[in-house]
């Protein structure tokens, strides 16, 4: 995504609008040159690529456009260090070895008998690598030292501009205080991304679809930047819907402005049909639970929309037992006191479903405040903690004792 320094917008009264590019306009040629610059630098250093990009942008007044397009293009390139060795650890090893044998000189003599090149040769020999590789690896973690390994050959200048325009709209949401989205179709996909990103939200049914009210990053006391990025990641999921509109209050140029968006903007989504896991711990939990063949509980990523009349609840996971029992898992992530109060109220409305709530230990409240079964977790959920909670939330039905039969009244 774009950084705030590359955001271009215009303000009119109390509204703000990103300055989008026409995919068939004057910047199409510039986008194509940037795609070509990346492609021509495959196998070369990122430093060489930067030189080419600087030649294109120069001191032009539309410098932000060139830099913005180049920033988006980097997402379609594979850029890696020139060596698989840990550069930071290697530097520490070389510097410590040099300190033990100092002073090191360029040309040894009778007084100073050890040179820097001799020391490098000695370290390289110990590692079983050429001196040239050792020297290349010392600063391989620096951006300018990295190598362009490959570039998506299917990308065109027009596609790059489409991606840039969507990124402009996403960047507007970094500084949002509130966002309201009306969706008439495809809302399940939007709901999934909301849950993946742990966004603080409330959802109300409408005659056609739902209204989603999302607290913005500026409502948080901490993690503002991370939450803002998570909020921006929701937009491409909304773009996959046919009927939708969005309104957000954003802080721009020192004041709050209204940012509106609808299908008329012509923005395009680059997301696949189904969302992936938003965090490694969540994906790891799903994988570990799925591998647990000893349990008769099976985990599902597909969440159910629980209709609570005036609102809905979309749990993070569903668990199905071989005997037919179903339990949902709701994980509490980002929070504010107001959002936490709304979450507790929403969970208290659940009547016809079994729900387990996972509450972080960092949350300043007790598990007893949440209706139903609640568990605490530190940095990640553990399967061994969730399994007993599932049985507690939906105990197995009692079976009649063997040998007892109904009397024959006939």
C-alpha positions in Angstrom: 0.0 0.0 0.0 1.0 3.6 -0.3 2.5 5.6 2.5 0.9 8.9 3.7 3.7 11.0 2.1 2.6 9.7 -1.4 -1.1 10.4 -0.9 -2.6 12.9 -3.3 -6.0 14.5 -2.7 -8.1 17.6 -3.1 -10.3 19.2 -0.5 -13.7 20.8 -1.3 -15.6 22.2 1.6 -16.0 19.4 4.1 -15.2 16.6 1.7 -11.9 15.1 0.5 -11.2 13.1 -2.6 -8.1 11.3 -3.8 -6.6 12.4 -7.1 -7.0 9.3 -9.2 -5.2 8.6 -12.4 -7.0 7.8 -15.7 -5.8 4.3 -16.8 -5.9 5.5 -20.4 -4.6 9.0 -19.7 -1.2 10.8 -19.7 0.3 8.7 -17.0 -0.2 5.4 -18.8 3.1 5.8 -20.6 4.8 6.6 -17.2 3.3 3.4 -15.7 4.5 1.3 -18.6 8.1 2.8 -18.3 8.1 1.9 -14.6 7.0 -1.7 -15.4 9.8 -1.9 -17.9 12.3 -0.5 -15.5 11.6 -3.2 -13.0 11.6 -5.9 -15.7 15.0 -4.7 -17.1 16.6 -4.8 -13.7 15.9 -8.5 -13.0 19.2 -9.9 -11.8 20.5 -6.4 -10.9 20.7 -4.6 -7.6 17.9 -2.5 -6.1 20.4 0.4 -6.2 20.5 0.2 -10.0 16.7 0.2 -10.1 16.6 3.3 -7.9 18.9 5.1 -10.3 16.5 4.4 -13.2 13.5 5.5 -11.2 15.2 8.7 -10.2 16.0 9.4 -13.8 12.3 9.1 -14.7 11.0 11.2 -11.8 13.8 13.7 -11.6 12.5 17.0 -10.0 9.1 16.9 -11.9 6.1 18.4 -10.1 4.3 15.1 -10.3 7.2 13.3 -8.5 4.6 11.8 -6.1 2.9 10.0 -9.0 6.1 8.4 -10.2 7.1 7.4 -6.7 3.6 6.1 -5.9 3.5 4.0 -9.1 6.9 2.6 -8.3 5.9 1.8 -4.7 2.9 -0.2 -6.0 5.1 -1.9 -8.6 7.4 -3.2 -5.8 4.6 -5.5 -4.7 4.8 -7.3 -8.0 8.5 -7.9 -7.8 10.5 -10.5 -5.8 13.4 -8.6 -4.1 15.8 -10.6 -2.0 19.2 -10.2 -0.3 22.2 -11.3 -2.5 23.1 -13.9 0.1 21.3 -16.4 2.4 23.7 -15.6 5.2 22.5 -13.5 8.2 24.2 -10.2 7.4 23.8 -8.7 10.9 25.3 -11.8 12.6 28.1 -11.9 10.1 29.1 -8.3 10.6 29.2 -8.9 14.4 31.4 -11.9 13.9 33.8 -10.1 11.5 34.0 -6.9 13.7 34.6 -9.0 16.9 37.3 -11.0 15.1 39.0 -7.8 13.8 38.9 -6.3 17.3 40.8 -9.2 18.8 43.6 -8.9 16.2 43.8 -5.1 15.9 45.4 -3.1 14.5 44.7 -4.4 11.0 46.3 -2.6 8.1 46.0 -2.6 4.3 49.7 -3.5 3.8 51.4 -5.5 6.6 55.0 -4.8 7.6 57.4 -5.8 10.4 55.5 -3.8 13.0 51.9 -4.3 11.9 51.8 -7.9 10.6 48.1 -8.4 10.0 45.9 -7.0 7.3 42.2 -6.7 6.9 42.2 -8.8 3.7 44.0 -11.6 5.5 41.5 -11.6 8.3 38.6 -11.8 5.8 40.3 -14.7 4.0 40.7 -16.5 7.4 37.0 -16.1 8.3 35.9 -17.1 4.8 38.0 -20.2 5.0 36.5 -21.2 8.4 33.0 -20.8 6.8 33.9 -22.7 3.7 32.9 -19.8 1.4 34.8 -17.6 -1.1 36.0 -14.2 0.2 33.9 -12.5 -2.5 30.8 -14.1 -1.0 31.8 -13.0 2.5 32.3 -9.4 1.3 28.9 -9.4 -0.5 27.1 -10.9 2.4 28.4 -8.3 5.0 25.8 -5.7 4.0 23.3 -7.9 2.1 20.5 -6.7 4.4 20.8 -3.1 3.2 18.0 -2.1 0.7 20.4 -0.9 -2.0 22.3 -4.2 -1.9 19.2 -6.4 -2.5 18.7 -8.1 -5.9 15.6 -8.0 -8.2 15.0 -11.7 -8.6 11.8 -11.7 -10.7 8.9 -9.4 -11.8 5.3 -10.4 -12.6 5.4 -10.5 -16.4 1.6 -10.3 -16.7 1.4 -6.8 -15.3 0.6 -3.9 -17.6 0.8 -0.1 -17.2 -3.0 0.0 -17.0 -3.2 -2.6 -14.3 -0.5 -0.8 -12.3 -2.6 2.4 -12.4 -5.7 0.4 -11.3 -3.7 -0.8 -8.3 -2.4 2.7 -7.6 -5.9 4.2 -7.6 -7.2 1.6 -5.1 -4.1 2.2 -2.9 -4.9 6.0 -2.9 -8.4 5.3 -1.5 -6.9 2.8 1.1 -4.4 5.5 2.2 -7.2 7.8 3.0 -8.4 5.4 5.6 -5.1 5.4 7.6 -6.3 8.5 9.5 -10.0 7.6 9.8 -12.0 8.1 13.0 -15.1 6.2 11.7 -16.2 4.4 8.6 -19.7 3.3 7.6 -20.2 0.8 4.8 -23.6 -0.2 3.2 -23.4 -3.5 1.3 -26.3 -5.1 -0.6 -24.5 -8.3 -1.8 -21.3 -10.2 -1.1 -21.4 -9.2 2.5 -20.2 -12.5 3.8 -16.8 -11.9 2.2 -16.7 -8.4 3.7 -17.6 -9.9 7.1 -14.8 -12.4 6.8 -12.2 -9.7 6.2 -13.6 -7.6 9.1 -13.0 -10.6 11.4 -9.6 -11.4 9.9 -8.4 -7.8 10.6 -10.0 -7.8 14.1 -11.7 -4.5 13.3 -14.0 -3.0 16.0 -17.4 -3.0 14.3 -21.1 -3.2 14.7 -23.4 -4.6 12.0 -27.1 -3.9 11.5 -29.5 -5.5 9.0 -31.1 -3.3 6.3 -33.9 -4.0 3.9 -31.3 -5.1 1.4 -28.0 -6.1 3.0 -26.3 -4.7 6.0 -24.8 -1.5 7.4 -21.3 -1.9 8.9 -20.1 0.8 11.3 -16.3 0.5 12.0 -14.3 2.4 14.6 -11.3 4.1 13.0 -7.7 3.8 14.1 -7.7 7.3 15.7 -10.2 6.0 18.3 -7.5 3.7 19.7 -5.0 4.6 22.5 -2.3 2.5 20.9 -1.5 0.4 17.8 -2.9 3.2 15.7 -0.8 2.6 12.6 -1.3 -1.2 12.6 -5.0 -0.8 13.0 -5.2 1.8 10.2 -3.4 -0.5 7.8 -5.9 -3.3 8.8 -8.8 -1.0 8.1 -7.4 -0.1 4.7 -7.0 -3.8 3.8 -10.8 -4.1 4.1 -11.5 -1.8 1.1 -10.5 -4.3 -1.7 -13.0 -6.8 -0.1 -15.7 -4.2 -0.4 -14.8 -3.5 -4.0 -15.7 -7.1 -4.8 -19.4 -6.3 -4.0 -21.7 -5.0 -6.7 -23.9 -2.8 -4.5 -22.1 -0.8 -1.9 -21.2 2.7 -0.6 -18.7 3.9 1.9 -18.4 7.1 4.0 -15.5 7.8 6.3 -14.5 10.6 8.6 -10.8 11.2 8.1 -8.3 13.7 9.5 -6.7 15.6 6.7 -4.6 18.8 6.9 -5.4 19.3 10.5 -9.2 18.9 10.3 -11.9 16.3 9.9 -13.2 15.7 6.4 -15.7 13.4 4.8 -14.5 10.8 2.4 -17.1 9.1 0.2 -16.7 6.2 -2.1 -19.0 4.1 -4.4 -18.8 1.9 -7.5 -18.8 5.1 -9.6 -15.2 5.6 -8.7 -14.3 2.6 -10.9 -11.8 1.2 -8.4 -10.9 -2.5 -8.8 -10.1 -5.2 -6.3 -6.9 -7.3 -6.4 -8.1 -9.7 -3.8 -8.8 -13.4 -4.5 -12.4 -14.7 -3.9 -11.6 -16.0 -0.4 -9.5 -14.2 2.3 -6.4 -15.7 3.7 -5.4 -15.7 7.3 -4.5 -12.2 8.5 -2.1 -13.3 11.1 0.4 -16.2 11.5 -0.7 -17.1 15.0 -4.3 -17.5 13.8 -3.2 -19.6 10.8 -1.0 -21.7 13.1 -3.9 -22.3 15.5 -6.2 -23.4 12.7 -3.5 -25.8 11.3 -2.7 -27.3 14.7 -6.4 -27.9 15.5 -7.0 -29.4 12.1 -4.1 -31.9 12.7 -5.6 -32.9 16.0 -7.1 -36.2 14.8 -7.7 -37.5 18.4 -10.5 -35.0 18.9 -13.9 -35.5 17.5 -14.2 -31.7 17.0 -13.5 -30.3 13.6 -12.6 -26.7 12.9 -14.0 -24.6 10.1 -12.8 -21.3 8.7 -16.2 -20.5 7.2 -17.9 -18.3 9.9 -21.7 -18.3 10.5 -23.6 -15.0 10.6 -25.6 -15.1 13.9 -28.7 -12.9 13.5 -29.3 -11.1 16.8 -32.2 -9.1 15.3 -30.9 -5.5 15.7 -27.3 -6.6 15.0 -25.3 -9.7 13.9 -22.3 -11.6 15.3 -19.8 -13.2 13.0 -17.6 -15.6 15.0 -14.0 -16.3 13.9 -14.2 -20.1 13.8 -16.9 -22.8 13.9 -16.3 -26.2 15.4 -18.4 -29.2 14.6 -18.5 -32.4 16.7 -19.1 -35.8 15.2 -22.3 -36.1 17.2 -23.7 -32.9 15.6 -22.9 -30.3 18.2 -21.7 -26.9 16.9 -19.7 -24.2 18.8 -18.5 -20.9 17.6 -15.3 -19.1 18.7 -15.2 -15.3 19.0 -11.7 -13.8 19.6 -11.4 -10.4 21.1 -8.6 -8.4 19.4 -8.4 -4.6 19.1 -10.6 -2.8 21.7 -11.6 0.4 23.3 -13.8 0.7 26.5 -16.8 1.6 24.4 -16.2 -1.2 21.9 -15.7 -3.7 24.7 -19.0 -2.7 26.3 -20.8 -3.2 23.0 -19.1 -6.6 22.5 -20.2 -7.8 25.9 -23.7 -6.6 25.2 -23.8 -8.3 21.8 -22.6 -11.6 23.3 -25.3 -11.4 26.0 -28.0 -11.4 23.2 -26.9 -14.8 21.8 -29.7 -17.3 22.6 -29.7 -20.2 20.1 -26.0 -20.8 19.6 -23.0 -21.9 21.7 -20.2 -19.4 21.7 -16.8 -19.5 23.3 -15.1 -16.1 23.8 -11.3 -15.9 23.8 -10.1 -12.9 25.9 -6.5 -11.6 25.9 -4.9 -11.4 29.3 -3.9 -7.8 28.4 -7.6 -6.9 28.5 -8.5 -5.1 31.7 -11.6 -7.1 32.5 -12.5 -10.6 33.8 -13.7 -13.5 31.7 -16.9 -13.6 33.8 -18.1 -10.3 32.2 -18.7 -12.2 29.0 -21.8 -14.3 28.6 -21.3 -18.0 28.1 -17.9 -19.8 28.2 -14.8 -17.6 28.2 -11.1 -18.4 28.1 -8.0 -16.2 28.6 -5.0 -16.3 26.3 -1.6 -14.6 26.3 -0.1 -14.0 22.8 -1.7 -16.9 21.0 -4.6 -19.4 21.4 -3.7 -23.0 22.4 -5.6 -26.0 21.3 -5.4 -27.5 24.8 -7.3 -24.5 26.2 -10.0 -24.4 23.5 -10.9 -28.1 23.5 -12.4 -28.3 27.1 -14.1 -24.9 26.5 -16.0 -26.4 23.5 -17.4 -29.2 25.6 -18.3 -26.8 28.3 -20.2 -24.5 25.9 -22.1 -27.4 24.4 -22.1 -30.4 26.7 -23.0 -33.8 25.1 -26.6 -34.9 25.5 -27.2 -37.4 28.2 -27.9 -41.0 27.0 -30.2 -43.4 28.7 -28.4 -46.0 30.7 -28.0 -49.4 29.1 -30.4 -52.2 30.1 -33.2 -49.9 31.0 -36.2 -50.4 28.7 -39.6 -48.9 28.7 -42.3 -51.3 30.2 -44.8 -52.8 27.8 -48.1 -51.5 28.8 -49.9 -53.8 26.4 
